[in-house]
Amino acid sequence: MLRKNRPAFANGEEPLDKIKGHDIELHLDVERPYPPILRRPPYPASLETREEIEKHINELLDMDVIRKIEHNEIVEITTPVLITWNDGKTSEL
């Protein structure tokens, strides 16, 4: 949806968190210890899928939507990566 309606959500000057015409309040409450599910290793992925994930992650890094963290850095929240394929040709993260 974001890519299909990209002008409404983001461009090079405005990251994905800028939704025009709508205000939202988002409250995240994360308490330690984190649930065991957050500490699971990643599921195996094909070489093609890993390359696409890297491409999308680099785009998000370039837009300052996400940032790299150090190996032992404590973070307040983590999110899983989910990739979908459209007609087996193009991907969305």
PyMOL Python script that loads the backbone (N, CA, C, O; Angstrom):
from pymol import cmd

cmd.read_pdbstr("""\
ATOM      1  N   MET A   1       0.815  -1.181   0.000  1.00  0.00           N
ATOM      2  CA  MET A   1       0.000   0.000   0.000  1.00  0.00           C
ATOM      3  C   MET A   1       0.867   1.255   0.000  1.00  0.00           C
ATOM      4  O   MET A   1       0.557   2.222  -0.696  1.00  0.00           O
ATOM      5  N   LEU A   2       1.953   1.248   0.778  1.00  0.00           N
ATOM      6  CA  LEU A   2       2.822   2.423   0.827  1.00  0.00           C
ATOM      7  C   LEU A   2       3.424   2.720  -0.532  1.00  0.00           C
ATOM      8  O   LEU A   2       3.459   3.873  -0.963  1.00  0.00           O
ATOM      9  N   ARG A   3       3.899   1.679  -1.212  1.00  0.00           N
ATOM     10  CA  ARG A   3       4.523   1.906  -2.519  1.00  0.00           C
ATOM     11  C   ARG A   3       3.492   2.326  -3.560  1.00  0.00           C
ATOM     12  O   ARG A   3       3.771   3.178  -4.403  1.00  0.00           O
ATOM     13  N   LYS A   4       2.310   1.735  -3.505  1.00  0.00           N
ATOM     14  CA  LYS A   4       1.264   2.065  -4.470  1.00  0.00           C
ATOM     15  C   LYS A   4       0.817   3.523  -4.316  1.00  0.00           C
ATOM     16  O   LYS A   4       0.515   4.189  -5.307  1.00  0.00           O
ATOM     17  N   ASN A   5       0.776   4.012  -3.085  1.00  0.00           N
ATOM     18  CA  ASN A   5       0.341   5.383  -2.788  1.00  0.00           C
ATOM     19  C   ASN A   5       1.487   6.219  -2.240  1.00  0.00           C
ATOM     20  O   ASN A   5       1.289   7.057  -1.360  1.00  0.00           O
ATOM     21  N   ARG A   6       2.679   5.991  -2.760  1.00  0.00           N
ATOM     22  CA  ARG A   6       3.887   6.627  -2.249  1.00  0.00           C
ATOM     23  C   ARG A   6       3.771   8.144  -2.082  1.00  0.00           C
ATOM     24  O   ARG A   6       4.216   8.651  -1.052  1.00  0.00           O
ATOM     25  N   PRO A   7       3.201   8.906  -3.030  1.00  0.00           N
ATOM     26  CA  PRO A   7       3.126  10.364  -2.840  1.00  0.00           C
ATOM     27  C   PRO A   7       2.359  10.772  -1.578  1.00  0.00           C
ATOM     28  O   PRO A   7       2.611  11.841  -1.022  1.00  0.00           O
ATOM     29  N   ALA A   8       1.437   9.941  -1.130  1.00  0.00           N
ATOM     30  CA  ALA A   8       0.679  10.271   0.075  1.00  0.00           C
ATOM     31  C   ALA A   8       1.468   9.990   1.342  1.00  0.00           C
ATOM     32  O   ALA A   8       1.161  10.541   2.399  1.00  0.00           O
ATOM     33  N   PHE A   9       2.481   9.138   1.245  1.00  0.00           N
ATOM     34  CA  PHE A   9       3.193   8.709   2.442  1.00  0.00           C
ATOM     35  C   PHE A   9       4.620   9.225   2.542  1.00  0.00           C
ATOM     36  O   PHE A   9       5.059   9.593   3.632  1.00  0.00           O
ATOM     37  N   ALA A  10       5.351   9.264   1.443  1.00  0.00           N
ATOM     38  CA  ALA A  10       6.771   9.596   1.559  1.00  0.00           C
ATOM     39  C   ALA A  10       7.348  10.015   0.220  1.00  0.00           C
ATOM     40  O   ALA A  10       6.833   9.685  -0.848  1.00  0.00           O
ATOM     41  N   ASN A  11       8.438  10.754   0.327  1.00  0.00           N
ATOM     42  CA  ASN A  11       9.283  11.027  -0.833  1.00  0.00           C
ATOM     43  C   ASN A  11      10.696  11.198  -0.304  1.00  0.00           C
ATOM     44  O   ASN A  11      10.939  10.958   0.878  1.00  0.00           O
ATOM     45  N   GLY A  12      11.619  11.601  -1.137  1.00  0.00           N
ATOM     46  CA  GLY A  12      13.000  11.728  -0.699  1.00  0.00           C
ATOM     47  C   GLY A  12      13.196  12.711   0.438  1.00  0.00           C
ATOM     48  O   GLY A  12      14.094  12.532   1.261  1.00  0.00           O
ATOM     49  N   GLU A  13      12.364  13.756   0.500  1.00  0.00           N
ATOM     50  CA  GLU A  13      12.499  14.766   1.549  1.00  0.00           C
ATOM     51  C   GLU A  13      11.686  14.429   2.792  1.00  0.00           C
ATOM     52  O   GLU A  13      12.010  14.900   3.882  1.00  0.00           O
ATOM     53  N   GLU A  14      10.649  13.633   2.652  1.00  0.00           N
ATOM     54  CA  GLU A  14       9.781  13.297   3.774  1.00  0.00           C
ATOM     55  C   GLU A  14       9.765  11.788   3.967  1.00  0.00           C
ATOM     56  O   GLU A  14       9.336  11.061   3.071  1.00  0.00           O
ATOM     57  N   PRO A  15      10.226  11.297   5.126  1.00  0.00           N
ATOM     58  CA  PRO A  15      10.254   9.852   5.349  1.00  0.00           C
ATOM     59  C   PRO A  15       8.857   9.257   5.511  1.00  0.00           C
ATOM     60  O   PRO A  15       7.860   9.978   5.541  1.00  0.00           O
ATOM     61  N   LEU A  16       8.804   7.940   5.616  1.00  0.00           N
ATOM     62  CA  LEU A  16       7.530   7.229   5.677  1.00  0.00           C
ATOM     63  C   LEU A  16       6.679   7.588   6.886  1.00  0.00           C
ATOM     64  O   LEU A  16       5.482   7.298   6.883  1.00  0.00           O
ATOM     65  N   ASP A  17       7.244   8.205   7.916  1.00  0.00           N
ATOM     66  CA  ASP A  17       6.433   8.543   9.086  1.00  0.00           C
ATOM     67  C   ASP A  17       5.622   9.814   8.891  1.00  0.00           C
ATOM     68  O   ASP A  17       4.901  10.222   9.801  1.00  0.00           O
ATOM     69  N   LYS A  18       5.718  10.441   7.743  1.00  0.00           N
ATOM     70  CA  LYS A  18       4.968  11.661   7.468  1.00  0.00           C
ATOM     71  C   LYS A  18       3.748  11.324   6.621  1.00  0.00           C
ATOM     72  O   LYS A  18       3.848  11.235   5.398  1.00  0.00           O
ATOM     73  N   ILE A  19       2.604  11.136   7.256  1.00  0.00           N
ATOM     74  CA  ILE A  19       1.373  10.840   6.542  1.00  0.00           C
ATOM     75  C   ILE A  19       0.586  12.134   6.452  1.00  0.00           C
ATOM     76  O   ILE A  19       0.199  12.710   7.468  1.00  0.00           O
ATOM     77  N   LYS A  20       0.357  12.581   5.242  1.00  0.00           N
ATOM     78  CA  LYS A  20      -0.275  13.876   5.031  1.00  0.00           C
ATOM     79  C   LYS A  20      -1.760  13.840   5.379  1.00  0.00           C
ATOM     80  O   LYS A  20      -2.484  12.938   4.958  1.00  0.00           O
ATOM     81  N   GLY A  21      -2.207  14.828   6.151  1.00  0.00           N
ATOM     82  CA  GLY A  21      -3.619  14.984   6.453  1.00  0.00           C
ATOM     83  C   GLY A  21      -4.149  14.123   7.583  1.00  0.00           C
ATOM     84  O   GLY A  21      -5.353  14.123   7.839  1.00  0.00           O
ATOM     85  N   HIS A  22      -3.279  13.387   8.267  1.00  0.00           N
ATOM     86  CA  HIS A  22      -3.733  12.522   9.353  1.00  0.00           C
ATOM     87  C   HIS A  22      -2.767  12.611  10.517  1.00  0.00           C
ATOM     88  O   HIS A  22      -1.552  12.551  10.328  1.00  0.00           O
ATOM     89  N   ASP A  23      -3.303  12.754  11.719  1.00  0.00           N
ATOM     90  CA  ASP A  23      -2.499  12.731  12.937  1.00  0.00           C
ATOM     91  C   ASP A  23      -2.847  11.474  13.711  1.00  0.00           C
ATOM     92  O   ASP A  23      -4.019  11.122  13.840  1.00  0.00           O
ATOM     93  N   ILE A  24      -1.833  10.800  14.223  1.00  0.00           N
ATOM     94  CA  ILE A  24      -2.069   9.630  15.054  1.00  0.00           C
ATOM     95  C   ILE A  24      -1.204   9.727  16.294  1.00  0.00           C
ATOM     96  O   ILE A  24      -0.149  10.361  16.282  1.00  0.00           O
ATOM     97  N   GLU A  25      -1.657   9.095  17.361  1.00  0.00           N
ATOM     98  CA  GLU A  25      -0.857   8.997  18.570  1.00  0.00           C
ATOM     99  C   GLU A  25      -0.492   7.534  18.741  1.00  0.00           C
ATOM    100  O   GLU A  25      -1.368   6.670  18.766  1.00  0.00           O
ATOM    101  N   LEU A  26       0.781   7.258  18.858  1.00  0.00           N
ATOM    102  CA  LEU A  26       1.268   5.896  18.971  1.00  0.00           C
ATOM    103  C   LEU A  26       1.995   5.749  20.290  1.00  0.00           C
ATOM    104  O   LEU A  26       2.960   6.465  20.558  1.00  0.00           O
ATOM    105  N   HIS A  27       1.538   4.827  21.112  1.00  0.00           N
ATOM    106  CA  HIS A  27       2.165   4.585  22.407  1.00  0.00           C
ATOM    107  C   HIS A  27       2.746   3.181  22.411  1.00  0.00           C
ATOM    108  O   HIS A  27       2.020   2.204  22.224  1.00  0.00           O
ATOM    109  N   LEU A  28       4.043   3.077  22.621  1.00  0.00           N
ATOM    110  CA  LEU A  28       4.713   1.786  22.713  1.00  0.00           C
ATOM    111  C   LEU A  28       5.124   1.559  24.153  1.00  0.00           C
ATOM    112  O   LEU A  28       5.794   2.399  24.753  1.00  0.00           O
ATOM    113  N   ASP A  29       4.731   0.444  24.702  1.00  0.00           N
ATOM    114  CA  ASP A  29       5.075   0.103  26.073  1.00  0.00           C
ATOM    115  C   ASP A  29       5.827  -1.219  26.048  1.00  0.00           C
ATOM    116  O   ASP A  29       5.237  -2.275  25.819  1.00  0.00           O
ATOM    117  N   VAL A  30       7.114  -1.155  26.281  1.00  0.00           N
ATOM    118  CA  VAL A  30       7.948  -2.350  26.231  1.00  0.00           C
ATOM    119  C   VAL A  30       8.625  -2.517  27.577  1.00  0.00           C
ATOM    120  O   VAL A  30       9.359  -1.638  28.029  1.00  0.00           O
ATOM    121  N   GLU A  31       8.377  -3.634  28.205  1.00  0.00           N
ATOM    122  CA  GLU A  31       8.988  -3.912  29.499  1.00  0.00           C
ATOM    123  C   GLU A  31       9.931  -5.099  29.373  1.00  0.00           C
ATOM    124  O   GLU A  31       9.691  -6.017  28.589  1.00  0.00           O
ATOM    125  N   ARG A  32      10.994  -5.070  30.144  1.00  0.00           N
ATOM    126  CA  ARG A  32      11.925  -6.189  30.161  1.00  0.00           C
ATOM    127  C   ARG A  32      11.537  -7.167  31.246  1.00  0.00           C
ATOM    128  O   ARG A  32      10.894  -6.758  32.213  1.00  0.00           O
ATOM    129  N   PRO A  33      11.888  -8.422  31.142  1.00  0.00           N
ATOM    130  CA  PRO A  33      12.641  -9.015  30.039  1.00  0.00           C
ATOM    131  C   PRO A  33      11.753  -9.195  28.814  1.00  0.00           C
ATOM    132  O   PRO A  33      10.540  -9.373  28.925  1.00  0.00           O
ATOM    133  N   TYR A  34      12.377  -9.146  27.659  1.00  0.00           N
ATOM    134  CA  TYR A  34      11.624  -9.318  26.427  1.00  0.00           C
ATOM    135  C   TYR A  34      11.119 -10.752  26.318  1.00  0.00           C
ATOM    136  O   TYR A  34      11.754 -11.671  26.835  1.00  0.00           O
ATOM    137  N   PRO A  35      10.010 -10.948  25.666  1.00  0.00           N
ATOM    138  CA  PRO A  35       9.514 -12.315  25.485  1.00  0.00           C
ATOM    139  C   PRO A  35      10.513 -13.153  24.680  1.00  0.00           C
ATOM    140  O   PRO A  35      11.222 -12.620  23.827  1.00  0.00           O
ATOM    141  N   PRO A  36      10.570 -14.450  24.946  1.00  0.00           N
ATOM    142  CA  PRO A  36      11.520 -15.311  24.218  1.00  0.00           C
ATOM    143  C   PRO A  36      11.371 -15.242  22.706  1.00  0.00           C
ATOM    144  O   PRO A  36      12.350 -15.440  21.986  1.00  0.00           O
ATOM    145  N   ILE A  37      10.168 -14.966  22.208  1.00  0.00           N
ATOM    146  CA  ILE A  37       9.976 -14.944  20.762  1.00  0.00           C
ATOM    147  C   ILE A  37      10.844 -13.881  20.086  1.00  0.00           C
ATOM    148  O   ILE A  37      11.200 -14.038  18.919  1.00  0.00           O
ATOM    149  N   LEU A  38      11.193 -12.795  20.799  1.00  0.00           N
ATOM    150  CA  LEU A  38      12.029 -11.752  20.209  1.00  0.00           C
ATOM    151  C   LEU A  38      13.486 -12.175  20.096  1.00  0.00           C
ATOM    152  O   LEU A  38      14.271 -11.518  19.412  1.00  0.00           O
ATOM    153  N   ARG A  39      13.850 -13.255  20.752  1.00  0.00           N
ATOM    154  CA  ARG A  39      15.238 -13.687  20.735  1.00  0.00           C
ATOM    155  C   ARG A  39      15.467 -14.864  19.790  1.00  0.00           C
ATOM    156  O   ARG A  39      16.521 -15.498  19.847  1.00  0.00           O
ATOM    157  N   ARG A  40      14.525 -15.158  18.944  1.00  0.00           N
ATOM    158  CA  ARG A  40      14.661 -16.278  18.024  1.00  0.00           C
ATOM    159  C   ARG A  40      15.588 -15.927  16.861  1.00  0.00           C
ATOM    160  O   ARG A  40      15.640 -14.777  16.425  1.00  0.00           O
ATOM    161  N   PRO A  41      16.324 -16.933  16.362  1.00  0.00           N
ATOM    162  CA  PRO A  41      17.136 -16.690  15.170  1.00  0.00           C
ATOM    163  C   PRO A  41      16.221 -16.537  13.954  1.00  0.00           C
ATOM    164  O   PRO A  41      15.079 -16.997  13.980  1.00  0.00           O
ATOM    165  N   PRO A  42      16.704 -15.906  12.905  1.00  0.00           N
ATOM    166  CA  PRO A  42      15.870 -15.713  11.715  1.00  0.00           C
ATOM    167  C   PRO A  42      15.579 -17.034  11.009  1.00  0.00           C
ATOM    168  O   PRO A  42      16.350 -17.990  11.093  1.00  0.00           O
ATOM    169  N   TYR A  43      14.460 -17.060  10.321  1.00  0.00           N
ATOM    170  CA  TYR A  43      14.142 -18.218   9.501  1.00  0.00           C
ATOM    171  C   TYR A  43      15.053 -18.224   8.279  1.00  0.00           C
ATOM    172  O   TYR A  43      15.460 -17.158   7.817  1.00  0.00           O
ATOM    173  N   PRO A  44      15.380 -19.390   7.749  1.00  0.00           N
ATOM    174  CA  PRO A  44      16.216 -19.419   6.547  1.00  0.00           C
ATOM    175  C   PRO A  44      15.486 -18.774   5.366  1.00  0.00           C
ATOM    176  O   PRO A  44      14.264 -18.871   5.250  1.00  0.00           O
ATOM    177  N   ALA A  45      16.235 -18.130   4.513  1.00  0.00           N
ATOM    178  CA  ALA A  45      15.669 -17.495   3.324  1.00  0.00           C
ATOM    179  C   ALA A  45      16.568 -17.813   2.136  1.00  0.00           C
ATOM    180  O   ALA A  45      17.768 -18.040   2.290  1.00  0.00           O
ATOM    181  N   SER A  46      15.974 -17.823   0.964  1.00  0.00           N
ATOM    182  CA  SER A  46      16.752 -18.084  -0.245  1.00  0.00           C
ATOM    183  C   SER A  46      17.693 -16.917  -0.510  1.00  0.00           C
ATOM    184  O   SER A  46      17.516 -15.830   0.040  1.00  0.00           O
ATOM    185  N   LEU A  47      18.682 -17.145  -1.344  1.00  0.00           N
ATOM    186  CA  LEU A  47      19.630 -16.088  -1.703  1.00  0.00           C
ATOM    187  C   LEU A  47      18.895 -14.904  -2.322  1.00  0.00           C
ATOM    188  O   LEU A  47      19.187 -13.752  -2.002  1.00  0.00           O
ATOM    189  N   GLU A  48      17.942 -15.188  -3.208  1.00  0.00           N
ATOM    190  CA  GLU A  48      17.182 -14.118  -3.856  1.00  0.00           C
ATOM    191  C   GLU A  48      16.402 -13.301  -2.821  1.00  0.00           C
ATOM    192  O   GLU A  48      16.374 -12.073  -2.895  1.00  0.00           O
ATOM    193  N   THR A  49      15.779 -13.970  -1.869  1.00  0.00           N
ATOM    194  CA  THR A  49      15.018 -13.271  -0.836  1.00  0.00           C
ATOM    195  C   THR A  49      15.935 -12.453   0.059  1.00  0.00           C
ATOM    196  O   THR A  49      15.608 -11.314   0.392  1.00  0.00           O
ATOM    197  N   ARG A  50      17.079 -13.009   0.457  1.00  0.00           N
ATOM    198  CA  ARG A  50      18.031 -12.260   1.294  1.00  0.00           C
ATOM    199  C   ARG A  50      18.516 -11.004   0.575  1.00  0.00           C
ATOM    200  O   ARG A  50      18.633  -9.943   1.188  1.00  0.00           O
ATOM    201  N   GLU A  51      18.802 -11.122  -0.730  1.00  0.00           N
ATOM    202  CA  GLU A  51      19.251  -9.948  -1.496  1.00  0.00           C
ATOM    203  C   GLU A  51      18.166  -8.881  -1.546  1.00  0.00           C
ATOM    204  O   GLU A  51      18.463  -7.693  -1.418  1.00  0.00           O
ATOM    205  N   GLU A  52      16.915  -9.284  -1.728  1.00  0.00           N
ATOM    206  CA  GLU A  52      15.811  -8.324  -1.754  1.00  0.00           C
ATOM    207  C   GLU A  52      15.614  -7.676  -0.388  1.00  0.00           C
ATOM    208  O   GLU A  52      15.359  -6.474  -0.304  1.00  0.00           O
ATOM    209  N   ILE A  53      15.728  -8.458   0.676  1.00  0.00           N
ATOM    210  CA  ILE A  53      15.605  -7.897   2.025  1.00  0.00           C
ATOM    211  C   ILE A  53      16.690  -6.856   2.253  1.00  0.00           C
ATOM    212  O   ILE A  53      16.411  -5.775   2.772  1.00  0.00           O
ATOM    213  N   GLU A  54      17.928  -7.171   1.868  1.00  0.00           N
ATOM    214  CA  GLU A  54      19.034  -6.210   2.011  1.00  0.00           C
ATOM    215  C   GLU A  54      18.750  -4.934   1.233  1.00  0.00           C
ATOM    216  O   GLU A  54      19.009  -3.836   1.726  1.00  0.00           O
ATOM    217  N   LYS A  55      18.218  -5.069   0.015  1.00  0.00           N
ATOM    218  CA  LYS A  55      17.896  -3.897  -0.808  1.00  0.00           C
ATOM    219  C   LYS A  55      16.876  -3.009  -0.091  1.00  0.00           C
ATOM    220  O   LYS A  55      17.056  -1.794  -0.005  1.00  0.00           O
ATOM    221  N   HIS A  56      15.810  -3.618   0.420  1.00  0.00           N
ATOM    222  CA  HIS A  56      14.773  -2.844   1.104  1.00  0.00           C
ATOM    223  C   HIS A  56      15.298  -2.225   2.399  1.00  0.00           C
ATOM    224  O   HIS A  56      14.972  -1.082   2.717  1.00  0.00           O
ATOM    225  N   ILE A  57      16.102  -2.968   3.138  1.00  0.00           N
ATOM    226  CA  ILE A  57      16.668  -2.432   4.377  1.00  0.00           C
ATOM    227  C   ILE A  57      17.576  -1.250   4.078  1.00  0.00           C
ATOM    228  O   ILE A  57      17.549  -0.256   4.803  1.00  0.00           O
ATOM    229  N   ASN A  58      18.377  -1.339   3.025  1.00  0.00           N
ATOM    230  CA  ASN A  58      19.240  -0.217   2.652  1.00  0.00           C
ATOM    231  C   ASN A  58      18.424   1.013   2.267  1.00  0.00           C
ATOM    232  O   ASN A  58      18.819   2.136   2.579  1.00  0.00           O
ATOM    233  N   GLU A  59      17.289   0.815   1.593  1.00  0.00           N
ATOM    234  CA  GLU A  59      16.412   1.942   1.262  1.00  0.00           C
ATOM    235  C   GLU A  59      15.892   2.609   2.540  1.00  0.00           C
ATOM    236  O   GLU A  59      15.873   3.836   2.637  1.00  0.00           O
ATOM    237  N   LEU A  60      15.471   1.802   3.517  1.00  0.00           N
ATOM    238  CA  LEU A  60      14.967   2.351   4.778  1.00  0.00           C
ATOM    239  C   LEU A  60      16.071   3.047   5.565  1.00  0.00           C
ATOM    240  O   LEU A  60      15.823   4.060   6.218  1.00  0.00           O
ATOM    241  N   LEU A  61      17.294   2.508   5.508  1.00  0.00           N
ATOM    242  CA  LEU A  61      18.434   3.170   6.154  1.00  0.00           C
ATOM    243  C   LEU A  61      18.707   4.521   5.499  1.00  0.00           C
ATOM    244  O   LEU A  61      18.935   5.512   6.192  1.00  0.00           O
ATOM    245  N   ASP A  62      18.684   4.564   4.166  1.00  0.00           N
ATOM    246  CA  ASP A  62      18.938   5.814   3.439  1.00  0.00           C
ATOM    247  C   ASP A  62      17.892   6.879   3.747  1.00  0.00           C
ATOM    248  O   ASP A  62      18.198   8.071   3.741  1.00  0.00           O
ATOM    249  N   MET A  63      16.658   6.455   4.018  1.00  0.00           N
ATOM    250  CA  MET A  63      15.579   7.398   4.324  1.00  0.00           C
ATOM    251  C   MET A  63      15.519   7.734   5.814  1.00  0.00           C
ATOM    252  O   MET A  63      14.641   8.485   6.239  1.00  0.00           O
ATOM    253  N   ASP A  64      16.445   7.188   6.617  1.00  0.00           N
ATOM    254  CA  ASP A  64      16.466   7.402   8.073  1.00  0.00           C
ATOM    255  C   ASP A  64      15.199   6.916   8.766  1.00  0.00           C
ATOM    256  O   ASP A  64      14.806   7.462   9.797  1.00  0.00           O
ATOM    257  N   VAL A  65      14.559   5.893   8.205  1.00  0.00           N
ATOM    258  CA  VAL A  65      13.405   5.285   8.857  1.00  0.00           C
ATOM    259  C   VAL A  65      13.884   4.309   9.922  1.00  0.00           C
ATOM    260  O   VAL A  65      13.267   4.182  10.979  1.00  0.00           O
ATOM    261  N   ILE A  66      14.988   3.619   9.640  1.00  0.00           N
ATOM    262  CA  ILE A  66      15.608   2.705  10.595  1.00  0.00           C
ATOM    263  C   ILE A  66      17.077   3.067  10.713  1.00  0.00           C
ATOM    264  O   ILE A  66      17.600   3.844   9.915  1.00  0.00           O
ATOM    265  N   ARG A  67      17.741   2.498  11.716  1.00  0.00           N
ATOM    266  CA  ARG A  67      19.175   2.714  11.867  1.00  0.00           C
ATOM    267  C   ARG A  67      19.830   1.404  12.254  1.00  0.00           C
ATOM    268  O   ARG A  67      19.185   0.512  12.804  1.00  0.00           O
ATOM    269  N   LYS A  68      21.114   1.296  11.963  1.00  0.00           N
ATOM    270  CA  LYS A  68      21.865   0.116  12.359  1.00  0.00           C
ATOM    271  C   LYS A  68      22.150   0.195  13.851  1.00  0.00           C
ATOM    272  O   LYS A  68      22.336   1.278  14.406  1.00  0.00           O
ATOM    273  N   ILE A  69      22.181  -0.968  14.490  1.00  0.00           N
ATOM    274  CA  ILE A  69      22.517  -1.022  15.909  1.00  0.00           C
ATOM    275  C   ILE A  69      23.748  -1.889  16.095  1.00  0.00           C
ATOM    276  O   ILE A  69      24.046  -2.752  15.269  1.00  0.00           O
ATOM    277  N   GLU A  70      24.452  -1.654  17.177  1.00  0.00           N
ATOM    278  CA  GLU A  70      25.627  -2.457  17.499  1.00  0.00           C
ATOM    279  C   GLU A  70      25.187  -3.837  17.977  1.00  0.00           C
ATOM    280  O   GLU A  70      24.046  -4.026  18.399  1.00  0.00           O
ATOM    281  N   HIS A  71      26.096  -4.785  17.905  1.00  0.00           N
ATOM    282  CA  HIS A  71      25.781  -6.173  18.238  1.00  0.00           C
ATOM    283  C   HIS A  71      25.184  -6.311  19.639  1.00  0.00           C
ATOM    284  O   HIS A  71      24.194  -7.022  19.809  1.00  0.00           O
ATOM    285  N   ASN A  72      25.750  -5.661  20.627  1.00  0.00           N
ATOM    286  CA  ASN A  72      25.269  -5.785  22.005  1.00  0.00           C
ATOM    287  C   ASN A  72      24.439  -4.592  22.467  1.00  0.00           C
ATOM    288  O   ASN A  72      24.180  -4.450  23.662  1.00  0.00           O
ATOM    289  N   GLU A  73      24.024  -3.743  21.553  1.00  0.00           N
ATOM    290  CA  GLU A  73      23.233  -2.568  21.919  1.00  0.00           C
ATOM    291  C   GLU A  73      21.847  -2.988  22.403  1.00  0.00           C
ATOM    292  O   GLU A  73      21.195  -3.835  21.793  1.00  0.00           O
ATOM    293  N   ILE A  74      21.407  -2.388  23.500  1.00  0.00           N
ATOM    294  CA  ILE A  74      20.075  -2.666  24.032  1.00  0.00           C
ATOM    295  C   ILE A  74      19.085  -1.764  23.309  1.00  0.00           C
ATOM    296  O   ILE A  74      19.268  -0.548  23.251  1.00  0.00           O
ATOM    297  N   VAL A  75      18.048  -2.361  22.763  1.00  0.00           N
ATOM    298  CA  VAL A  75      17.033  -1.599  22.043  1.00  0.00           C
ATOM    299  C   VAL A  75      15.689  -1.788  22.724  1.00  0.00           C
ATOM    300  O   VAL A  75      15.447  -2.807  23.371  1.00  0.00           O
ATOM    301  N   GLU A  76      14.824  -0.808  22.575  1.00  0.00           N
ATOM    302  CA  GLU A  76      13.510  -0.851  23.210  1.00  0.00           C
ATOM    303  C   GLU A  76      12.515  -1.697  22.435  1.00  0.00           C
ATOM    304  O   GLU A  76      11.583  -2.249  23.020  1.00  0.00           O
ATOM    305  N   ILE A  77      12.699  -1.805  21.132  1.00  0.00           N
ATOM    306  CA  ILE A  77      11.732  -2.547  20.324  1.00  0.00           C
ATOM    307  C   ILE A  77      12.433  -3.147  19.115  1.00  0.00           C
ATOM    308  O   ILE A  77      13.358  -2.558  18.555  1.00  0.00           O
ATOM    309  N   THR A  78      11.978  -4.313  18.730  1.00  0.00           N
ATOM    310  CA  THR A  78      12.433  -4.933  17.486  1.00  0.00           C
ATOM    311  C   THR A  78      11.203  -5.371  16.714  1.00  0.00           C
ATOM    312  O   THR A  78      10.155  -5.636  17.303  1.00  0.00           O
ATOM    313  N   THR A  79      11.327  -5.447  15.420  1.00  0.00           N
ATOM    314  CA  THR A  79      10.207  -5.885  14.599  1.00  0.00           C
ATOM    315  C   THR A  79      10.683  -6.928  13.601  1.00  0.00           C
ATOM    316  O   THR A  79      11.813  -6.853  13.119  1.00  0.00           O
ATOM    317  N   PRO A  80       9.847  -7.882  13.293  1.00  0.00           N
ATOM    318  CA  PRO A  80      10.241  -8.886  12.305  1.00  0.00           C
ATOM    319  C   PRO A  80      10.202  -8.300  10.897  1.00  0.00           C
ATOM    320  O   PRO A  80       9.527  -7.304  10.638  1.00  0.00           O
ATOM    321  N   VAL A  81      10.927  -8.928  10.013  1.00  0.00           N
ATOM    322  CA  VAL A  81      10.909  -8.535   8.606  1.00  0.00           C
ATOM    323  C   VAL A  81      10.010  -9.505   7.865  1.00  0.00           C
ATOM    324  O   VAL A  81      10.133 -10.720   8.024  1.00  0.00           O
ATOM    325  N   LEU A  82       9.119  -8.980   7.067  1.00  0.00           N
ATOM    326  CA  LEU A  82       8.216  -9.790   6.271  1.00  0.00           C
ATOM    327  C   LEU A  82       8.321  -9.307   4.836  1.00  0.00           C
ATOM    328  O   LEU A  82       8.128  -8.122   4.562  1.00  0.00           O
ATOM    329  N   ILE A  83       8.623 -10.207   3.926  1.00  0.00           N
ATOM    330  CA  ILE A  83       8.748  -9.828   2.525  1.00  0.00           C
ATOM    331  C   ILE A  83       7.679 -10.552   1.724  1.00  0.00           C
ATOM    332  O   ILE A  83       7.429 -11.738   1.940  1.00  0.00           O
ATOM    333  N   THR A  84       7.051  -9.840   0.803  1.00  0.00           N
ATOM    334  CA  THR A  84       6.046 -10.445  -0.068  1.00  0.00           C
ATOM    335  C   THR A  84       6.491 -10.294  -1.505  1.00  0.00           C
ATOM    336  O   THR A  84       7.152  -9.323  -1.872  1.00  0.00           O
ATOM    337  N   TRP A  85       6.122 -11.260  -2.304  1.00  0.00           N
ATOM    338  CA  TRP A  85       6.468 -11.251  -3.728  1.00  0.00           C
ATOM    339  C   TRP A  85       5.205 -11.015  -4.534  1.00  0.00           C
ATOM    340  O   TRP A  85       4.177 -11.649  -4.295  1.00  0.00           O
ATOM    341  N   ASN A  86       5.285 -10.097  -5.494  1.00  0.00           N
ATOM    342  CA  ASN A  86       4.175  -9.802  -6.395  1.00  0.00           C
ATOM    343  C   ASN A  86       4.438 -10.506  -7.716  1.00  0.00           C
ATOM    344  O   ASN A  86       5.397 -10.178  -8.415  1.00  0.00           O
ATOM    345  N   ASP A  87       3.611 -11.451  -8.057  1.00  0.00           N
ATOM    346  CA  ASP A  87       3.766 -12.231  -9.292  1.00  0.00           C
ATOM    347  C   ASP A  87       5.125 -12.903  -9.377  1.00  0.00           C
ATOM    348  O   ASP A  87       5.584 -13.230 -10.471  1.00  0.00           O
ATOM    349  N   GLY A  88       5.775 -13.112  -8.241  1.00  0.00           N
ATOM    350  CA  GLY A  88       7.075 -13.764  -8.231  1.00  0.00           C
ATOM    351  C   GLY A  88       8.194 -12.934  -8.823  1.00  0.00           C
ATOM    352  O   GLY A  88       9.294 -13.448  -9.026  1.00  0.00           O
ATOM    353  N   LYS A  89       7.944 -11.652  -9.108  1.00  0.00           N
ATOM    354  CA  LYS A  89       8.942 -10.821  -9.785  1.00  0.00           C
ATOM    355  C   LYS A  89       9.424  -9.659  -8.932  1.00  0.00           C
ATOM    356  O   LYS A  89      10.628  -9.424  -8.832  1.00  0.00           O
ATOM    357  N   THR A  90       8.504  -8.933  -8.317  1.00  0.00           N
ATOM    358  CA  THR A  90       8.881  -7.783  -7.503  1.00  0.00           C
ATOM    359  C   THR A  90       8.545  -8.070  -6.047  1.00  0.00           C
ATOM    360  O   THR A  90       7.655  -8.864  -5.742  1.00  0.00           O
ATOM    361  N   SER A  91       9.268  -7.414  -5.163  1.00  0.00           N
ATOM    362  CA  SER A  91       9.072  -7.682  -3.740  1.00  0.00           C
ATOM    363  C   SER A  91       8.724  -6.411  -2.993  1.00  0.00           C
ATOM    364  O   SER A  91       9.035  -5.302  -3.427  1.00  0.00           O
ATOM    365  N   GLU A  92       8.068  -6.602  -1.855  1.00  0.00           N
ATOM    366  CA  GLU A  92       7.764  -5.506  -0.940  1.00  0.00           C
ATOM    367  C   GLU A  92       8.106  -5.965   0.458  1.00  0.00           C
ATOM    368  O   GLU A  92       7.887  -7.122   0.816  1.00  0.00           O
ATOM    369  N   LEU A  93       8.644  -5.054   1.243  1.00  0.00           N
ATOM    370  CA  LEU A  93       9.036  -5.367   2.616  1.00  0.00           C
ATOM    371  C   LEU A  93       7.982  -4.865   3.559  1.00  0.00           C
ATOM    372  O   LEU A  93       8.113  -5.025   4.773  1.00  0.00           O
TER     373      LEU A  93
END
""", "prot")
cmd.dss("prot")
cmd.show_as("cartoon", "prot")
cmd.util.cbc("prot")
cmd.orient("prot")
